[in-house]
Amino acid sequence: MEFNTLQEFDKDLKYLLKKYRTLNQDLDEVKTILRKKPDERPPFSFRIDNLGIETCIIKVKKIAYK
């Protein structure tokens, strides 16, 4: 599975890492979960359809690392 980020995301991530120290761990955890079971889990994530592409896009709305 391949994870791509936008330049805007990378810029925002750099800023948010100063405020949320576990953000990188949170993102790693989300990637691990999506590799094992690539499916949406409402209400925290959902699939984006009708984009005219074959790949699956899942938008994650809320994550937290404990």
Summary of the structure (lengths in Angstrom):
residues: 66
radius of gyration: 12.8
end to end distance: 24.6
largest distance: 36.7
contacts: 112
relative contact order: 0.16
helix: 41%
strand: 12%
